[in-house]
Each structure stands twice: as structure tokens, then as C-alpha cells.
């Protein structure tokens, strides 16, 4: 006589607990000072006792941690560790595209990432021309006077972009550039996909740039800086080459 083992259908209770734990983590996402158990319960619409059981389990796994002696909680270090492990090295992923673009144009190609109120260079492929532009990886650049900065702002909301532009113009006491003009330029970039810096950031250097978001939502921009005396004659070809490169980047994400 054969005895068959009948598997019991998996309870949905475990799935429900995971869903509730995810809701609690999301509730804490932007709360750097933490939330009390009562505040968490109110935000996720669960009884305080249920929240306490889940938070205790999350705390044991270091997904949440105490934020104060009063009993508040915030996201824990294990989440940061998991986020770092899952982060894509964008420079490594699209390096072949940057290399091909530099070879095709003969010009230096830069990759920068948007960070709060500036752009940070994370990779560069140097061009083959004897007279070429070179910037150090890790160097920071402003938003409103660079091709990569303008391209990045075009992917941000109207309010965020306007605030960044106003702050930057004010910090430089820039009387030559009007806020509305820069905002209008960003709006045009959203339509064309191409941003330009014509002797704005550095006299004698012009650039074209385009931006994209990675799977984690980070904003990156690829730019081609060129000595201005040869930029005008290559502008259309540079735009076409950069557009093709952006198609390849998006396909690789």
C-alpha cells in the first residue's frame, strides 16, 4: 500500500505578514528622525499590537532600529547593506557605449550622476584629438551652466528644477541669466532630449548632453565636451551620435 503525502495549501498569512512589513518599511522610508509605534500604526492602518510584533521581528533582523530613547524607530543598517549589494555600477554597465561614442566622434565622453544640487563625474573616456577636454572623475559641476546638468534637470519635476536653478543663480549672483530663460531651456530639452552648454561653464568649451534614469531612479547624464572652435561644425553629428548612444544605454537597462 502506497502512502501519499498530501501537501497542504500554503497559508496566505505569511504573505500578509510580508506585505504588512513592507508597508511599515515604506512608512519609515523618509522619516530620518523615526516614528513611534502609534505613528506607524496610524500610517499603515493596523492595530498597534500588530505593528509592535512586526517591528520587533524587523528589529531582530536589523531592518529597523531604535531612533531615540523615547521608543521611536527608523530604517536599520541591514536595508542599506542590501541596497548597496543590489546597486548597479552604471559606469561599468555602459562603459562600452561611452568607449564607442568617443571612438566614433573622436571627442571626450563624460558620464555624470545627479546628486542633490550638482553633477558628479563618475567616468570618462578621453578623445583622440590632440586638443581635447579632460575633467577628473569625482569632480563636481553645476546644473544650470552645463550640458549634463541641464539634461539632468529636464528629468526632474518643474518645482524641483526651478528651485535648483533659482538657488544656483542666486549663489553666483548671476545678473546675465534670467530664471525664466533657464526654465524655458529645460522645457525645450524635455522635447528634444538634447542639452547644450555653449561657452557657459568654461569659456572656449561647448558641450552636448543627454540624461536617463537607471532602474533605481538615479539620474545620469552623458555629455560630449568639445573645444568651441570645432563644436559648431560637428554639432549635428555629435547630436546624432549621442542620440544613438542613448538608445543603446536604454536598451541595456
Residue pairs with C-beta under 8 A, 6 or more apart in sequence:
17 54
20 44
20 46
20 50
20 54
21 54
21 57
21 58
21 63
23 44
23 46
24 40
24 44
24 51
24 54
24 55
24 58
24 64
25 58
25 63
25 64
25 75
25 79
27 35
27 40
27 43
27 44
28 34
28 35
28 40
28 64
28 73
28 74
28 75
29 75
31 74
32 74
33 67
33 68
33 72
33 74
34 66
34 67
34 68
34 72
34 73
34 74
35 43
35 72
35 73
35 74
36 70
36 71
36 72
36 73
37 48
37 51
37 52
37 55
37 71
37 73
38 48
40 51
40 55
40 73
41 47
41 48
41 50
41 51
44 51
55 64
55 73
58 64
58 76
59 65
59 66
59 73
59 76
61 78
62 76
62 77
62 78
63 75
63 76
63 78
63 79
64 73
64 74
64 75
64 76
65 73
65 74
65 75
65 76
65 77
66 72
66 73
67 73
67 74
87 216
88 214
88 215
88 216
90 111
90 113
90 122
90 214
90 218
90 220
91 111
91 122
91 123
93 252
93 253
94 111
94 222
94 248
94 249
94 252
95 123
95 125
97 245
97 248
97 249
97 252
98 109
98 111
98 123
98 124
98 125
98 222
98 245
99 109
99 125
100 245
101 109
101 125
101 222
101 224
101 241
101 242
101 245
102 108
102 109
102 125
102 126
102 127
102 128
103 128
104 241
105 127
105 224
105 234
105 237
105 238
105 241
106 127
106 128
106 129
107 127
107 129
107 132
107 133
107 224
107 225
107 226
107 234
107 238
108 124
108 125
108 126
108 127
108 132
108 133
108 134
108 224
108 225
108 226
109 124
109 125
109 127
109 222
109 223
109 224
110 121
110 123
110 124
110 135
110 148
110 222
110 223
110 224
110 225
111 121
111 122
111 123
111 124
111 220
111 221
111 222
112 119
112 120
112 121
112 122
112 141
112 148
112 152
112 220
112 221
112 223
113 119
113 120
113 122
113 218
113 219
113 220
113 221
114 143
114 149
114 152
114 156
114 211
114 218
114 219
114 220
114 221
115 140
117 143
117 164
117 167
117 168
118 140
118 141
118 142
118 143
118 149
119 140
119 141
119 142
119 143
119 146
119 148
119 149
119 152
119 221
120 138
120 139
120 140
120 141
121 135
121 136
121 137
121 138
121 139
121 140
121 141
122 137
122 138
122 220
123 137
124 134
124 135
124 137
126 132
126 134
127 133
131 227
132 227
133 205
133 225
133 226
133 227
135 141
135 225
141 148
141 149
141 201
142 149
142 168
142 201
143 149
143 150
143 152
143 153
143 164
143 165
143 168
144 150
144 153
144 164
144 165
144 168
144 169
144 177
144 182
145 197
145 200
145 201
146 197
146 200
146 201
146 207
146 209
146 223
147 195
147 196
147 197
147 207
147 208
147 209
147 221
147 223
147 225
148 195
148 207
148 209
148 211
148 221
148 222
148 223
149 195
149 209
149 221
150 185
150 186
150 189
150 195
150 196
150 197
150 209
151 189
151 194
151 195
151 209
151 210
151 211
151 221
151 223
152 211
152 219
152 220
152 221
153 161
153 164
153 165
153 186
153 189
154 161
154 186
154 187
154 189
154 190
154 195
154 211
155 211
155 212
155 213
155 219
156 164
156 219
158 183
161 183
161 186
162 179
162 183
165 179
165 182
165 183
165 186
166 179
168 174
169 177
169 179
169 182
185 195
189 195
193 210
193 243
193 246
194 208
194 209
194 210
194 239
194 242
194 243
195 208
195 209
195 210
195 211
195 221
196 206
196 207
196 208
196 209
197 205
197 206
197 207
197 209
197 225
198 206
198 228
198 231
199 205
199 206
199 228
204 227
204 228
204 229
205 225
205 226
205 227
205 228
206 225
206 226
206 227
206 228
206 231
207 223
207 224
207 225
207 226
207 231
208 223
208 224
208 235
208 238
208 239
208 242
209 221
209 222
209 223
209 224
209 242
210 221
210 222
210 223
210 242
210 243
210 246
211 219
211 220
211 221
211 222
212 219
212 220
212 221
212 246
212 249
212 250
212 253
213 219
213 220
214 220
214 253
215 253
222 242
222 245
222 246
222 249
224 238
224 241
224 242
226 234
226 238
231 238
